[in-house]
């Protein structure tokens, strides 16, 4: 297996990258070529200032075996190799490699990273690995074999709702009081004289004004307003445009009296909806627009045969009230002696 350190994303074909991802251990929207390329171009909306790309590929002949999208930065007072996309805005990250090739790819990767072509580093620090990723066990085993110090911890919960196409069946599985509350709020919105409508943005729509409306709703929350500083808004706009072009951006609004009052922005990918962010105006709070929109979103998943709604990172109370069951993303790494 021949490993190569690339200087830029332009040195690998997007279609080749995404084709490998489709067969990879962790096929998520955050590992797609355009997301990774744009995240690096904007450095996570300014999350990283002084960083160097460490993009490693491995091939056997002409066949692409694995991709390690990494970067090196000073982190917690040490030069660390992190997964490209770390830490804040990419909910899931991992190596890009088929399961059958994973163990040998990782072993060879660590040899390569410890060799002269790679920049000097003292530790690996990989965030947002899915809790079922084989990278966790393989990194632990490789660390032991090399007498490296290994660490692993739960980083964040990622609640999810399993779905089987039946909205009523989904409701039957959540707590009785919450089930009645969802139905009551949906019914009250439907009966309102203000003409409450669930509106899904069509793929053919000019997405720019729709994204601007989403951002306007998002900043009604003070914490999200602080998060959405100019560099972050530029970062998000870039990768959301790319997701729209790829056909996996899912954006819906709840309109009340002709005005978009709540927004739900997700990725529609691999037969499930990945709940990325939302925004709610403070108008018409008596109609619970955020909750009503989320209920309609889950109902849409059921009616369109999406097998899961993934709330992604965070332990906000509403996720569990809607029936979210915890999975986790992990932080794992290793330090050289």
C-alpha positions as CSV (number, residue, x, y, z in Angstrom):
1,X,0.0,0.0,0.0
2,X,1.5,3.3,-1.1
3,X,0.8,6.3,1.2
4,X,1.0,9.9,-0.1
5,X,0.8,13.2,1.6
6,X,-1.3,15.6,-0.5
7,X,-0.9,19.4,-0.4
8,X,-4.4,20.3,-1.4
9,X,-7.9,18.8,-2.1
10,X,-7.4,19.5,-5.8
11,X,-5.0,16.6,-5.9
12,X,-7.8,14.0,-5.5
13,X,-10.9,13.6,-7.7
14,X,-14.2,14.4,-5.9
15,X,-16.0,11.5,-7.6
16,X,-13.2,9.1,-6.5
17,X,-13.4,10.4,-2.9
18,X,-17.2,10.1,-2.7
19,X,-17.3,6.7,-4.3
20,X,-14.9,5.4,-1.6
21,X,-17.0,7.1,1.1
22,X,-20.1,5.2,-0.1
23,X,-18.3,2.0,0.7
24,X,-16.7,3.3,3.9
25,X,-17.0,2.5,7.6
26,X,-18.7,5.8,8.3
27,X,-20.6,7.4,5.4
28,X,-21.9,10.7,6.7
29,X,-22.5,14.1,5.1
30,X,-19.5,15.6,7.0
31,X,-17.1,13.3,5.2
32,X,-18.2,14.2,1.6
33,X,-15.6,15.8,-0.5
34,X,-17.2,19.2,-0.8
35,X,-17.9,19.5,2.9
36,X,-14.3,18.5,3.8
37,X,-12.8,20.9,1.1
38,X,-15.0,23.8,2.2
39,X,-14.5,23.2,5.9
40,X,-10.7,23.3,5.3
41,X,-11.0,26.4,3.1
42,X,-12.8,28.3,5.9
43,X,-11.0,26.6,8.7
44,X,-14.3,25.7,10.4
45,X,-15.6,29.2,10.3
46,X,-12.4,30.5,11.9
47,X,-12.2,27.9,14.5
48,X,-8.6,27.2,13.5
49,X,-6.1,29.9,12.5
50,X,-2.7,28.4,12.4
51,X,-3.2,24.9,10.9
52,X,-1.6,22.8,8.2
53,X,-3.4,20.3,6.1
54,X,-2.3,16.7,6.4
55,X,-4.3,14.9,3.7
56,X,-3.1,11.3,3.3
57,X,-4.2,8.8,0.7
58,X,-3.3,5.2,0.3
59,X,-3.4,3.2,-3.0
60,X,-2.7,-0.3,-4.2
61,X,-1.8,0.3,-7.8
62,X,-4.5,2.6,-9.1
63,X,-7.1,1.6,-6.5
64,X,-7.8,4.1,-3.8
65,X,-7.8,2.2,-0.5
66,X,-8.2,4.9,2.2
67,X,-8.2,8.6,2.9
68,X,-7.1,10.2,6.2
69,X,-8.3,13.8,6.1
70,X,-6.2,15.4,8.9
71,X,-4.7,18.7,9.9
72,X,-2.0,19.6,12.4
73,X,-2.4,22.5,14.9
74,X,-1.3,23.5,18.3
75,X,-4.0,22.2,20.6
76,X,-3.9,22.1,24.3
77,X,-0.2,23.2,24.2
78,X,0.9,20.3,21.9
79,X,1.1,19.8,18.1
80,X,-1.8,17.5,17.5
81,X,-3.2,15.7,14.4
82,X,-7.0,16.2,14.3
83,X,-9.6,15.0,11.8
84,X,-10.4,17.6,9.3
85,X,-13.8,19.1,10.4
86,X,-12.9,19.1,14.1
87,X,-14.4,20.2,16.4
88,X,-17.5,22.3,16.6
89,X,-19.6,22.1,13.4
90,X,-19.0,18.6,12.1
91,X,-21.1,16.1,14.1
92,X,-19.5,12.9,12.8
93,X,-16.0,12.3,11.5
94,X,-13.8,9.3,10.7
95,X,-11.3,7.8,8.4
96,X,-12.6,7.0,4.9
97,X,-11.9,3.4,4.2
98,X,-13.7,0.1,3.6
99,X,-14.2,-2.2,6.6
100,X,-12.1,-4.9,5.1
101,X,-9.2,-2.6,4.6
102,X,-9.6,-0.6,7.8
103,X,-7.1,-2.3,10.1
104,X,-4.2,-2.4,7.7
105,X,-4.9,1.1,6.4
106,X,-4.8,2.5,10.0
107,X,-1.6,0.6,10.9
108,X,0.1,1.8,7.7
109,X,-1.2,5.3,8.3
110,X,0.3,5.5,11.7
111,X,3.7,4.2,10.3
112,X,3.5,6.9,7.6
113,X,2.5,9.6,10.1
114,X,5.5,8.7,12.3
115,X,7.9,8.9,9.3
116,X,9.7,11.9,7.8
117,X,7.1,12.9,5.1
118,X,4.7,13.9,7.8
119,X,4.9,17.1,9.9
120,X,6.1,16.8,13.5
121,X,3.4,16.0,15.9
122,X,3.1,14.6,19.5
123,X,-0.4,13.2,19.6
124,X,-3.5,12.2,17.7
125,X,-6.7,13.8,19.0
126,X,-9.7,12.6,17.0
127,X,-13.2,14.0,17.9
128,X,-16.7,13.0,16.8
129,X,-16.0,9.4,16.0
130,X,-19.2,7.4,16.0
131,X,-19.4,5.0,19.0
132,X,-19.6,2.0,16.6
133,X,-16.6,3.0,14.5
134,X,-14.0,0.3,14.2
135,X,-11.4,3.1,14.4
136,X,-11.9,3.1,18.2
137,X,-10.8,-0.5,18.8
138,X,-8.1,-0.4,16.1
139,X,-6.5,2.8,17.4
140,X,-6.5,1.3,20.9
141,X,-4.8,-1.9,19.6
142,X,-2.3,0.0,17.5
143,X,-1.4,2.3,20.5
144,X,-0.7,-0.8,22.7
145,X,1.5,-2.4,20.1
146,X,3.5,0.8,19.8
147,X,3.6,1.6,23.5
148,X,1.8,4.8,22.9
149,X,-0.5,6.3,25.5
150,X,-4.1,5.8,24.4
151,X,-7.1,7.8,25.5
152,X,-10.8,7.4,24.8
153,X,-13.9,9.1,26.2
154,X,-17.5,9.8,25.4
155,X,-17.6,13.3,23.9
156,X,-21.3,14.0,23.2
157,X,-24.6,12.2,23.0
158,X,-26.3,12.0,19.6
159,X,-29.9,11.0,20.2
160,X,-31.8,9.3,17.4
161,X,-35.3,8.2,16.6
162,X,-35.8,4.9,14.8
163,X,-38.7,5.1,12.3
164,X,-40.6,2.5,10.3
165,X,-42.8,4.6,8.1
166,X,-45.8,4.9,10.5
167,X,-46.1,8.2,12.3
168,X,-48.8,6.9,14.7
169,X,-46.5,4.0,15.6
170,X,-43.7,6.4,16.3
171,X,-46.0,8.5,18.6
172,X,-47.0,5.3,20.4
173,X,-43.4,4.7,21.5
174,X,-42.9,8.0,23.3
175,X,-44.1,9.0,26.7
176,X,-47.9,9.3,26.9
177,X,-48.0,12.9,28.1
178,X,-45.6,14.0,25.4
179,X,-47.6,12.0,22.8
180,X,-50.8,13.9,23.7
181,X,-48.9,17.2,23.7
182,X,-47.5,16.7,20.2
183,X,-50.9,15.8,18.9
184,X,-52.6,18.7,20.7
185,X,-50.1,21.2,19.3
186,X,-50.3,19.9,15.8
187,X,-54.1,20.0,15.9
188,X,-54.1,23.6,17.4
189,X,-51.8,24.8,14.6
190,X,-53.9,23.1,12.0
191,X,-57.1,24.6,13.3
192,X,-55.7,28.1,13.7
193,X,-57.2,30.9,11.7
194,X,-53.7,32.1,10.8
195,X,-53.2,29.4,8.1
196,X,-50.3,27.5,9.6
197,X,-48.4,25.6,6.8
198,X,-45.5,23.2,6.7
199,X,-43.4,24.2,3.6
200,X,-40.6,22.1,2.3
201,X,-38.2,23.9,0.1
202,X,-38.1,22.3,-3.4
203,X,-34.7,21.2,-4.8
204,X,-35.3,23.5,-7.9
205,X,-35.7,26.6,-5.7
206,X,-33.1,29.4,-5.6
207,X,-31.6,28.5,-2.2
208,X,-29.9,31.7,-1.4
209,X,-32.9,33.7,-0.1
210,X,-34.2,30.6,1.7
211,X,-30.8,30.3,3.6
212,X,-30.9,34.0,4.5
213,X,-34.4,33.5,6.0
214,X,-33.1,30.5,7.9
215,X,-30.2,32.5,9.3
216,X,-32.5,35.3,10.2
217,X,-34.6,32.8,12.2
218,X,-31.6,31.1,13.7
219,X,-30.3,34.3,15.4
220,X,-33.5,34.8,17.4
221,X,-31.7,32.5,19.8
222,X,-28.9,34.6,21.5
223,X,-26.5,31.7,21.8
224,X,-27.0,30.9,18.1
225,X,-26.5,34.6,17.3
226,X,-23.1,34.5,19.0
227,X,-22.2,31.4,17.2
228,X,-23.2,32.8,13.8
229,X,-20.5,35.4,13.5
230,X,-19.6,36.5,10.0
231,X,-16.9,33.9,9.4
232,X,-19.1,31.1,10.6
233,X,-22.0,32.4,8.4
234,X,-19.7,32.4,5.4
235,X,-18.6,28.8,6.2
236,X,-22.1,27.5,6.6
237,X,-23.4,29.3,3.5
238,X,-20.6,27.6,1.5
239,X,-21.3,24.1,2.6
240,X,-25.0,24.4,2.6
241,X,-24.9,25.6,-1.1
242,X,-22.8,22.5,-1.8
243,X,-25.3,20.2,-0.1
244,X,-28.1,21.8,-2.0
245,X,-26.2,21.2,-5.3
246,X,-25.7,17.6,-4.3
247,X,-29.4,17.2,-3.5
248,X,-29.0,16.4,0.2
249,X,-30.0,19.7,1.8
250,X,-33.4,19.4,3.4
251,X,-34.9,22.8,4.5
252,X,-38.4,23.3,5.7
253,X,-40.3,26.2,7.3
254,X,-43.5,26.6,9.3
255,X,-45.4,29.5,7.9
256,X,-47.9,31.3,10.1
257,X,-50.1,34.0,8.6
258,X,-47.9,33.9,5.4
259,X,-44.6,34.5,7.4
260,X,-41.9,32.0,7.8
261,X,-41.8,31.6,11.6
262,X,-39.7,28.5,12.2
263,X,-37.0,26.7,10.2
264,X,-35.6,23.1,10.2
265,X,-32.4,22.5,8.4
266,X,-31.2,19.0,7.9
267,X,-29.3,16.7,5.6
268,X,-31.3,14.0,3.7
269,X,-28.7,11.4,3.2
270,X,-28.4,7.6,3.2
271,X,-32.1,7.1,3.9
272,X,-32.3,9.2,7.0
273,X,-32.6,12.8,8.1
274,X,-29.7,14.3,9.9
275,X,-31.0,17.2,12.1
276,X,-28.4,20.0,11.7
277,X,-29.9,23.2,13.0
278,X,-33.1,25.2,13.5
279,X,-34.4,28.6,14.0
280,X,-37.6,30.0,15.6
281,X,-39.1,33.5,15.6
282,X,-40.5,34.8,18.9
283,X,-43.7,35.6,17.1
284,X,-46.7,33.3,17.7
285,X,-45.1,31.4,20.5
286,X,-48.6,30.4,21.6
287,X,-48.7,28.1,18.6
288,X,-45.4,26.4,19.5
289,X,-43.9,26.8,16.0
290,X,-40.6,25.0,16.8
291,X,-42.3,21.9,18.2
292,X,-45.0,21.8,15.5
293,X,-42.3,22.0,12.8
294,X,-40.3,19.2,14.4
295,X,-43.4,17.0,14.5
296,X,-44.1,17.7,10.9
297,X,-40.5,16.9,10.1
298,X,-40.7,13.5,11.7
299,X,-44.0,12.9,10.1
300,X,-42.4,13.7,6.7
301,X,-39.7,11.1,7.5
302,X,-42.3,8.5,8.1
303,X,-44.3,9.3,5.0
304,X,-41.1,9.3,2.9
305,X,-39.6,6.1,4.3
306,X,-36.7,7.6,6.1
307,X,-35.6,5.0,8.6
308,X,-34.2,7.4,11.2
309,X,-34.2,11.0,12.5
310,X,-30.7,11.8,13.9
311,X,-30.7,14.8,16.3
312,X,-26.9,14.6,16.2
313,X,-24.8,16.2,18.9
314,X,-26.4,17.6,22.0
315,X,-28.5,16.6,25.0
316,X,-31.2,19.2,24.8
317,X,-34.3,18.1,26.6
318,X,-36.7,18.4,23.7
319,X,-34.8,15.6,21.8
320,X,-35.7,13.1,24.5
321,X,-39.2,14.3,24.8
322,X,-39.6,13.5,21.1
323,X,-38.3,10.0,21.8
324,X,-34.6,10.4,21.0
325,X,-32.5,7.4,22.2
326,X,-28.8,8.1,23.0
327,X,-25.9,7.1,20.9
328,X,-22.6,8.9,21.2
329,X,-19.7,10.3,19.5
330,X,-16.3,9.7,21.0
331,X,-13.0,11.5,21.5
332,X,-10.1,9.1,21.0
333,X,-6.4,9.5,20.5
334,X,-2.8,8.5,21.2
335,X,0.4,10.2,22.3
336,X,3.9,9.1,21.3
337,X,6.4,8.6,24.1
